[in-house]
């Protein structure tokens, strides 16, 4: 297997994980440094969420994203910067009064979700491709067809590559519809997300079925969360895709051993190379994904 594999590090995520591991970065400075360390370890792409430094919880504050991007760009590494644009889709209902949103709701329109992308123009940003029952309880993530089409058109207008977050098979179906409608440029970039309750389970048979649905010119990464993360580095490569690891999706290097982002990247790099592939440099990743050079 002689091909370049893009290795993404999802640095911190939006989950309430900062209290579960001392390695989860919180402040813009910590997030940027962890991204830089991951790039030094071999990450081609760094996927960025930001957090409120006081509460440690997820934030949509543009100033935090700007500081993270500035610090990465001023460092000695030059990874592709991929910013989430999924924040603002959470709707938590009162089960006894479904028309009433309760604590935990953060639901905004598509333009607001893209505010930091409009201002900062990262090379990649995410576009969540469907509505999902997100875990137990009464939380849903909302991304309707109208919102997705609006997001895809706006992201394209900005000259940013959308990463199509697909949590279940129907998400891939709709992403394909947007591609057929001309809303996505070649090569479309799919992110196949497995193991997130209650989307697609982490099952290699299902992964191959989902890959079979992708357009011929598509590039894709598959990842799974928790203990399946490093296994899925291999599964994705064997299915013809790229790799994502990082503390957004998994806190452990092995059972009971908490990881840093750089350690997860190093381990994933070893898996990729053991399968006969090579890790793409940031500029090789830009070429594979047809990104505008910055």
Long-range contacts (C-beta under 8 A, 24 or more apart in sequence): 1-237, 1-275, 1-276, 1-277, 2-276, 2-277, 2-278, 3-277, 3-278, 4-277, 4-278, 4-279, 4-280, 4-284, 4-285, 4-288, 5-237, 5-242, 5-243, 5-272, 5-277, 5-278, 5-279, 5-280, 6-44, 6-45, 6-219, 6-221, 6-242, 6-243, 6-279, 6-280, 6-285, 6-288, 6-289, 7-42, 7-43, 7-44, 7-45, 7-242, 7-243, 7-244, 7-245, 7-265, 7-268, 7-269, 7-272, 7-279, 7-280, 8-43, 8-44, 8-45, 8-46, 8-47, 8-82, 8-221, 8-242, 8-243, 8-244, 8-245, 8-246, 9-35, 9-38, 9-39, 9-43, 9-45, 9-46, 9-47, 9-244, 9-245, 9-246, 9-261, 9-264, 9-265, 10-47, 10-49, 10-223, 10-244, 10-245, 10-246, 10-247, 10-248, 10-249, 11-35, 11-38, 11-46, 11-47, 11-48, 11-49, 11-246, 11-247, 11-248, 11-261, 12-48, 12-49, 12-50, 12-51, 12-247, 12-248, 13-49, 13-58, 13-246, 13-247, 13-248, 13-249, 14-49, 14-58, 14-84, 14-86, 14-87, 14-248, 15-58, 15-248, 16-56, 16-57, 17-247, 17-251, 18-51, 18-56, 19-56, 20-251, 21-247, 21-251, 21-258, 21-259, 22-258, 23-247, 23-251, 23-258, 23-259, 23-260, 23-261, 24-247, 24-251, 25-51, 25-247, 25-261, 26-51, 26-53, 26-56, 27-51, 27-53, 28-53, 28-64, 28-67, 28-68, 28-71, 29-67, 29-71, 31-68, 32-67, 32-68, 32-70, 32-71, 32-72, 32-75, 33-71, 34-247, 34-260, 34-261, 34-262, 35-68, 35-72, 35-79, 35-261, 36-71, 36-72, 36-75, 36-76, 36-77, 37-260, 37-261, 37-262, 38-79, 38-246, 38-261, 38-262, 38-264, 38-265, 39-72, 39-75, 39-77, 39-78, 39-79, 39-282, 40-76, 40-77, 40-262, 41-261, 41-262, 41-263, 41-265, 41-266, 41-269, 42-265, 42-266, 42-269, 42-279, 43-79, 43-261, 43-265, 44-79, 44-80, 44-279, 44-280, 44-281, 44-282, 44-284, 44-285, 45-79, 45-80, 45-81, 45-82, 45-124, 45-282, 45-285, 46-72, 46-79, 46-80, 46-81, 46-82, 47-82, 47-83, 47-84, 47-126, 47-244, 47-246, 47-248, 48-81, 48-82, 48-83, 48-84, 48-122, 49-84, 49-87, 49-248, 58-87, 59-87, 60-87, 60-88, 60-106, 60-108, 60-112, 60-113, 60-115, 60-116, 62-115, 62-116, 62-119, 62-120, 65-116, 65-120, 66-116, 66-119, 66-120, 69-120, 69-122, 77-282, 78-282, 78-283, 79-282, 80-123, 80-124, 80-282, 80-285, 80-286, 80-289, 80-291, 81-122, 81-123, 81-124, 82-122, 82-123, 82-124, 82-125, 82-126, 82-163, 83-116, 83-117, 83-120, 83-122, 83-124, 83-125, 83-126, 84-125, 84-126, 85-113, 85-114, 85-116, 85-117, 85-125, 85-126, 85-127, 85-151, 85-155, 86-113, 86-126, 86-128, 86-141, 86-143, 86-165, 87-113, 88-112, 88-113, 89-113, 89-128, 89-141, 89-142, 89-143, 90-134, 90-139, 90-140, 90-141, 90-142, 91-139, 91-140, 91-141, 91-142, 92-137, 92-138, 92-139, 92-140, 93-138, 93-140, 94-138, 95-138, 102-138, 104-139, 107-142, 109-147, 110-147, 110-150, 110-151, 110-154, 111-150, 111-154, 113-151, 114-151, 114-154, 114-155, 114-158, 117-155, 117-158, 117-160, 118-154, 118-158, 121-158, 121-159, 121-160, 122-160, 123-160, 123-161, 123-286, 123-291, 123-292, 123-294, 124-160, 124-161, 124-162, 124-163, 124-189, 124-289, 124-291, 125-155, 125-160, 125-161, 125-162, 125-163, 126-162, 126-163, 126-165, 126-191, 127-151, 127-152, 127-155, 127-162, 127-163, 127-164, 127-165, 128-165, 128-167, 129-164, 129-165, 129-166, 129-167, 129-171, 129-172, 129-174, 129-175, 130-166, 130-167, 130-168, 130-170, 130-171, 130-174, 132-167, 132-168, 132-196, 132-198, 132-199, 133-197, 133-198, 134-196, 134-197, 134-198, 135-197, 135-198, 136-197, 145-174, 148-174, 148-178, 149-178, 149-181, 149-183, 152-178, 152-183, 152-184, 153-183, 156-183, 156-184, 156-185, 159-292, 161-185, 161-189, 161-289, 161-290, 161-291, 162-189, 163-189, 163-190, 163-191, 164-188, 164-189, 164-190, 164-191, 165-191, 165-193, 166-190, 166-191, 166-192, 166-193, 166-210, 167-193, 167-196, 167-199, 167-200, 168-199, 168-200, 169-200, 169-209, 169-210, 169-213, 171-199, 172-210, 172-213, 172-214, 173-213, 176-213, 176-214, 176-215, 179-215, 185-290, 186-217, 186-290, 187-217, 187-218, 187-219, 187-288, 187-289, 187-290, 188-215, 188-217, 188-218, 188-219, 189-218, 189-219, 189-220, 189-289, 190-214, 190-218, 190-219, 190-220, 190-221, 191-220, 191-221, 191-222, 191-223, 191-244, 192-220, 192-221, 192-222, 192-223, 192-236, 192-241, 193-223, 194-222, 194-223, 194-224, 194-225, 194-228, 194-232, 195-224, 195-225, 195-226, 195-228, 196-225, 202-228, 202-232, 204-235, 207-235, 207-236, 207-239, 208-239, 211-239, 211-240, 211-241, 219-288, 219-289, 223-249, 224-249, 225-249, 225-250, 226-250, 227-252, 227-255, 229-264, 230-264, 230-267, 230-268, 230-271, 233-267, 233-268, 233-271, 233-272, 234-271, 234-275, 237-271, 237-272, 237-275, 237-277, 238-275, 243-268, 243-271, 243-272
